[in-house]
Amino acid sequence: MTLGFGVVGTGAIGREHINRITNKLSGGKIVAVTDVNQESAKQTVEQYQLDAIIYPDDKALIADENVDAVLVTSWGPAHEATVLAAIEAGKYVFCEKPLATTAEGCMRIVEAEMRHGKKLVQVGFMRRYDSGYVQLKQAIDKGFIGEPLMIHAAHRNPTVDPRYTTDMAVVDTLIHEIDVLHWLVNDDYKSVQVVFPKKTRNALEHLRDPQVFIIETKGGIVINVEVFVNCRYGYDIQCEVVGEEGIVKLPEPAGISFRKDVTLGTKILTDWKDRFIDAYDVEIQDFINSIQKTGEPKGPDAWDGYIAALTADVCVKAQQTGEKEDITLEERPAFYRKNAVCEAVVKN
Ligand code: NAP
């Protein structure tokens, strides 16, 4: 069966997902779209020559019987209401991050999904589908480096929009590390402290940049993540896990090496879309395949959305207080206990 997608939000990532479902992946079809900007929805249908109905809003789109799955790519504050309405109608949901802008909002989604009785929701944390992170997880799970003790990670962007604020370093940037790092070492977060090194002269007045997040897990692993969004030289994601018996490190993205101008080098990417382009393809294909094979999505779930939102809230608080702040998660319900999810991806 072909999975019929209804897309809510035809902005940048909405169009990218529409393109990949229509032109790159198999098993899915865009049957409906909506956007608060109806002109954008219309242009998208024309641009990708979609055989899709343009709806005035998400409620009407969700009610379409040909919509099996709702792709939520509107702006963050609108996500919760759309996801709740889709669950209410028993539709599958692929929701770009954030699942909701607050931990309470994520919890409302968790409760609605549990009431429904079956997993319907996947959150767009695509790093779990990046082949580098998958290789790291395989090595850690097999005990290749023994017990993980520390993680050194960095998230660097060459530059950011002038409207980017200090807290966005958490909710827009660190959020991907927040999701992928606890998954990597199969542990829960316990506390976070934020340290601000000397500020770069390349950051605008209102922005504190760089920042270092020191996160402790319940198992005692200490994670430091540097977020540096005016690093100038490129888009660079680093992750090194130090274990009792050795170290594993994220591979560098593939690229030709060159000898030129008395230099031996490799180009560094500048755009996050290029760095994770394959991971986006794999995550959406996995969403389609899992639903078709098992009746449930297997990717990052609503509980992962809750963990990310709650942890992000505490990280923002830690930015403001400078203190070590506790991360206190609710107990994981049995419904979400087995995240078979990315285990399937890791095995492949
Ligand atoms: P964008 O280009 O601004 O697109 C958002 C679109 O949704 C806009 O067309 C917006 O219309 C529309 N919209 C806003 N509220 C809506 C509503 N209530 N119903 C229907 N449409 C609505 O933003 P984007 O970059 O595509 O980001 C969209 C989401 O994806 C964000 O939550 C973002 O965090 C997430 N994202 C995730 C990743 C990732 O790496 N996983 C990467 C990029 C983005 P107007 O322009 O008229 O407001």
Residues whose N, C-alpha, C, O or C-beta is under 5 A from the ligand:
A	BS01	NAP	V8 G9 T10 G11 A12 I13 G14 T34 D35 V36 N37 S40 T73 S74 W75 G76 A78 E96 K97 P98 G124
